[in-house]
Amino acid sequence: MLAASHADLIYSCHGSLEAGQAFYADVKRRLTKYGRSPDALKILPGANFVIGDTQADAQENESNPSSAGQPEECDRLSGAGLEPGSFEL
């Protein structure tokens, strides 16, 4: 795992607390395989915010993200169309 061997920080988002805790424990355990202390890597939990003029609007935006803005903007914000191989490490 690249993060366990090289990263100082990971931004991570999971669907549940349990999934996030499992990921955290797994990554921290892998650090020792690369001779690193578990404290050498910080893991930042991700958070998604959904807004609307009312709670009903926010719930609609959550279930249908493209209703919250222009589809092109949603694609840009989600990183759609980016090729991971085009970035230098």
N, C-alpha and C positions, 0 to 999 in steps of 0.2 A: 504494500500500500504506500503510495507516494506521500501521503500526509504523514504517516507514522515515521517515515524515514527522513523527511525534509521540512515539513511545514512547521511554522511557529503558531499558526492560528487556522482554525477551520470555522467557516460559517455553515451551519447545518440546520435544515428544517425537516421535521418529521411530523407525521400525522397524529401521533399520540405521545403522551409523556413516557409511556413504557417503551415505545420504539426509540425515542430520543435517549433514554437511559441505557438501552441495550447498545446503541451505537456508541455512546460515550464510553461505556465499559470496554467494548471491543477495541476501539481505537487506543485507549489508554493502555490496554493490555499489549497491543502490538508494538508500542514504543520500546519496550524492553528488548524486543527481538533485534532492534537496530541500535541497542546500546544507549538509549535515551531514557531520561527520567520521565515519569508520568507528568511532572510539572513543566516539562519542556514544551508542551503543546497546550494551547488554550482552545476550547471549543465554545463558540458563541451560538446560542440557540437562535434559530430564526423565528420571526414572527410575521404574520400577515395581517394587515389591517384592511378592513373593508368599510368604506364610508358611504353614506347616503344622506339625503335630506331628512329622512325619517328612518326608524328601525326597519320598516317594511322595505324601503328603498335599499338599505344596506343588505338585507337578506336576499333581495332580488339580484343585487350586484354580486353577491357571493356565489349564488347558484348559476349566474350567467355573466361571467366577467366582461364579455364584449358589450353588455348593456351599459357598463359604467363609462365607456368612452369609445373612441373610434377604434375599429379592429386593428388598424395599422399601429396605433399607439400601444394597444395591448400586446401585439407581437413584438414591438420594440422593447417594451418593458420586460417581457418574459425572456428576451434573448433569442427569440425565434430567428432562424436564418443564419445564426453565427456558426461557423465551423470551428470546433475546438482545436483541430490540428493547425489552424492558421495563427495561433498564438505561440510565441516563444516562451519557454519555461525559464 
